[in-house]
Amino acid sequence: MIIELKKFGTTLVSRQSGKEAWAAFQPVLGSVSVAEDVTLDFAGVITFSPSWGDEFITPLQEKYQERLILKNTSNSSVQATLRLLEEISKIKFKLVK
């Protein structure tokens, strides 16, 4: 499954907004098979805050672990937030070009 984060907007900020996005996306995640990867595509995302990421990406990482793949992460806002989330959560995201 590929999740295009730009569908949630190009400016992903605030804990509340991330929490709402996570809740809204739950029904879709029910269709992910046990062997399927989940890819987060950051293409088109301009601003990405740690609070939004913590509410949306951290639970995805906890649920899918090595099956969670992040792509199009070259934006400096995205990179900084991902580094911070990795440090806080003691995890390492799987990134692809």
Backbone bond lengths (Angstrom), bond angles and torsions (degrees), N, CA, C in turn:
res aa  C-N    CA-C-N  psi(-1)  N-CA   C-N-CA  omega(-1)  CA-C   N-CA-C  phi
1 M - - - 1.445 - - 1.529 108.96 -
2 I 1.301 115.61 137.89 1.465 121.56 176.03 1.527 108.18 -112.26
3 I 1.325 115.53 127.03 1.458 121.65 177.18 1.522 107.63 -108.29
4 E 1.323 117.04 112.75 1.462 122.04 177.72 1.524 107.79 -87.09
5 L 1.325 115.67 106.44 1.454 119.92 -175.14 1.524 113.22 -64.62
6 K 1.337 117.76 -23.54 1.469 119.42 179.70 1.529 111.49 -63.51
7 K 1.339 117.22 -17.40 1.461 119.68 176.42 1.530 111.46 -66.42
8 F 1.345 115.89 -20.61 1.458 120.95 176.09 1.522 111.11 -90.55
9 G 1.327 116.89 -5.74 1.450 122.79 -179.39 1.517 110.97 124.82
10 T 1.314 116.75 165.23 1.460 120.66 179.48 1.523 111.82 -92.32
11 T 1.325 116.34 -14.22 1.463 122.08 178.09 1.526 106.98 -119.18
12 L 1.320 115.50 98.65 1.462 121.19 -175.65 1.527 108.73 -100.03
13 V 1.317 114.98 93.95 1.463 121.02 -177.30 1.527 109.12 -134.27
14 S 1.266 116.70 158.84 1.460 128.92 175.48 1.524 112.20 84.66
15 R 1.287 112.29 137.25 1.459 120.73 178.98 1.529 110.64 -62.07
16 Q 1.326 116.68 -42.95 1.463 120.92 -178.99 1.530 111.64 -61.45
17 S 1.317 116.81 -43.35 1.458 121.06 179.44 1.533 110.97 -63.71
18 G 1.333 117.56 -41.42 1.460 121.47 177.56 1.514 111.80 -64.50
19 K 1.325 115.99 -40.06 1.465 121.48 178.68 1.528 110.31 -64.18
20 E 1.331 116.65 -41.62 1.465 121.03 178.69 1.526 111.34 -66.12
21 A 1.329 116.88 -40.48 1.468 120.75 177.78 1.525 110.13 -62.91
22 W 1.334 117.10 -43.39 1.460 121.62 179.01 1.532 110.62 -60.90
23 A 1.314 116.84 -47.04 1.471 120.90 -179.87 1.524 111.39 -62.84
24 A 1.318 116.83 -41.82 1.464 121.15 -179.04 1.524 111.87 -67.03
25 F 1.329 116.92 -27.87 1.463 120.36 -175.24 1.525 113.28 -89.49
26 Q 1.310 118.42 -9.44 1.460 121.70 -177.78 1.532 114.38 -54.00
27 P 1.340 119.62 -45.30 1.468 118.86 -179.61 1.538 113.00 -60.27
28 V 1.312 117.41 -35.02 1.464 121.54 179.84 1.520 110.47 -67.58
29 L 1.325 117.22 -38.53 1.464 121.15 -178.43 1.521 112.32 -66.62
30 G 1.301 117.00 -19.49 1.461 120.43 177.59 1.513 113.36 -63.38
31 S 1.321 117.19 -19.67 1.469 120.75 -178.74 1.528 113.24 -90.88
32 V 1.331 118.14 0.40 1.465 121.16 -179.58 1.526 109.19 -77.37
33 S 1.328 116.10 124.79 1.472 120.01 179.52 1.523 110.20 -76.05
34 V 1.325 116.48 163.90 1.464 121.22 -176.23 1.524 112.70 -66.73
35 A 1.324 118.08 -19.48 1.466 121.26 -179.49 1.530 112.94 -103.52
36 E 1.318 117.18 -2.75 1.466 121.68 -174.03 1.524 111.98 -85.17
37 D 1.338 115.83 137.77 1.458 121.37 172.89 1.523 109.28 -78.33
38 V 1.315 115.23 152.70 1.462 121.98 173.68 1.518 106.35 -116.66
39 T 1.332 116.18 118.24 1.460 121.75 -177.41 1.516 109.74 -109.38
40 L 1.330 115.58 125.04 1.459 121.53 173.91 1.518 107.84 -95.38
41 D 1.313 116.98 121.00 1.456 122.52 -179.79 1.530 109.04 -104.28
42 F 1.328 115.70 115.81 1.467 121.91 -177.82 1.533 112.43 -89.92
43 A 1.313 119.32 5.97 1.468 121.57 179.58 1.531 109.46 -56.13
44 G 1.325 116.23 130.24 1.456 121.38 178.07 1.517 114.99 89.20
45 V 1.339 117.18 -9.69 1.464 120.11 178.31 1.526 108.54 -79.68
46 I 1.319 116.56 125.67 1.462 121.81 -178.04 1.526 110.78 -95.40
47 T 1.328 116.35 -47.85 1.461 121.59 -178.43 1.518 108.82 -126.14
48 F 1.327 115.48 132.96 1.455 121.45 -176.82 1.523 108.49 -138.05
49 S 1.326 116.81 111.47 1.467 120.33 -174.80 1.531 111.98 -95.12
50 P 1.322 116.45 152.85 1.463 120.33 177.34 1.535 113.28 -59.21
51 S 1.321 117.33 -35.95 1.466 118.53 -178.84 1.534 111.29 -66.48
52 W 1.323 118.01 -43.30 1.470 121.32 177.18 1.533 109.01 -63.13
53 G 1.316 115.76 -47.26 1.464 120.32 -179.27 1.509 113.03 -61.00
54 D 1.333 116.83 -38.70 1.458 120.12 179.87 1.522 111.51 -64.56
55 E 1.310 116.87 -35.77 1.469 120.70 -179.66 1.531 113.23 -77.84
56 F 1.330 117.87 -27.07 1.467 120.20 -175.94 1.528 112.40 -107.26
57 I 1.307 117.52 -48.20 1.462 120.55 -173.25 1.532 112.38 -82.43
58 T 1.305 117.42 -37.44 1.468 118.97 -179.97 1.528 111.78 -59.08
59 P 1.341 120.03 -46.31 1.470 118.36 177.23 1.536 112.67 -65.19
60 L 1.334 116.80 -33.43 1.469 119.33 176.01 1.522 110.71 -63.59
61 Q 1.323 116.16 -43.12 1.465 120.77 179.15 1.532 110.48 -63.03
62 E 1.317 116.45 -41.89 1.460 120.29 179.51 1.527 111.17 -64.13
63 K 1.319 116.74 -38.07 1.464 121.25 -177.11 1.526 113.09 -78.28
64 Y 1.333 116.99 -43.35 1.466 120.46 -172.00 1.520 114.00 -105.84
65 Q 1.310 118.40 -13.65 1.456 125.51 176.81 1.530 112.41 43.60
66 E 1.332 118.65 -115.84 1.472 120.87 -175.32 1.526 113.04 -68.94
67 R 1.314 117.70 -10.61 1.471 120.47 177.62 1.528 112.24 -86.26
68 L 1.337 117.73 -5.31 1.467 120.98 177.03 1.527 108.80 -88.99
69 I 1.328 115.40 123.79 1.465 122.45 -178.09 1.531 107.77 -123.76
70 L 1.328 115.70 136.34 1.460 121.22 178.53 1.517 109.50 -112.48
71 K 1.337 116.72 133.44 1.468 119.17 178.21 1.519 110.69 -133.88
72 N 1.331 114.26 163.05 1.472 122.97 -176.66 1.530 110.46 57.06
73 T 1.326 114.93 52.77 1.468 121.93 -176.56 1.533 112.93 -103.47
74 S 1.320 118.29 22.56 1.465 120.86 -174.62 1.531 113.75 -75.79
75 N 1.313 118.81 -17.08 1.463 122.28 178.27 1.529 109.02 -60.86
76 S 1.337 117.27 134.27 1.465 120.69 -175.65 1.530 112.56 -63.72
77 S 1.324 118.19 -33.47 1.462 121.46 177.51 1.526 109.90 -65.34
78 V 1.315 116.39 -42.99 1.472 121.92 178.52 1.527 109.82 -64.20
79 Q 1.321 117.21 -46.56 1.463 120.73 -178.64 1.523 111.77 -61.23
80 A 1.319 117.20 -45.37 1.466 121.01 -178.82 1.530 110.97 -62.94
81 T 1.322 116.32 -43.06 1.459 119.92 179.98 1.521 111.58 -66.54
82 L 1.323 117.07 -42.33 1.466 119.53 179.43 1.527 111.16 -63.06
83 R 1.327 117.12 -40.61 1.476 120.22 177.27 1.530 110.38 -60.77
84 L 1.313 116.52 -43.77 1.456 120.90 -179.86 1.531 111.22 -64.29
85 L 1.319 117.08 -44.64 1.460 120.64 178.58 1.524 111.60 -62.84
86 E 1.332 116.85 -39.05 1.460 119.95 177.20 1.522 110.78 -62.46
87 E 1.320 115.79 -43.21 1.463 120.71 -178.71 1.533 111.60 -65.57
88 I 1.316 116.18 -46.01 1.467 120.90 -177.63 1.527 111.20 -67.72
89 S 1.334 116.58 -44.30 1.466 121.40 -175.00 1.525 113.62 -88.68
90 K 1.336 116.68 -5.89 1.472 121.02 -177.99 1.529 111.50 56.68
91 I 1.344 114.79 47.06 1.456 121.07 178.36 1.524 108.63 -127.72
92 K 1.304 115.73 170.15 1.455 121.71 175.63 1.518 107.41 -131.14
93 F 1.334 116.60 116.31 1.459 120.74 178.68 1.518 110.71 -74.30
94 K 1.316 115.25 147.80 1.455 122.01 175.64 1.531 107.60 -91.90
95 L 1.343 116.51 112.51 1.451 122.29 -177.74 1.522 110.52 -106.96
96 V 1.321 116.77 141.59 1.455 122.58 173.19 1.522 108.12 -126.10
97 K 1.300 116.08 155.25 1.464 121.27 -179.41 1.507 110.25 -79.07
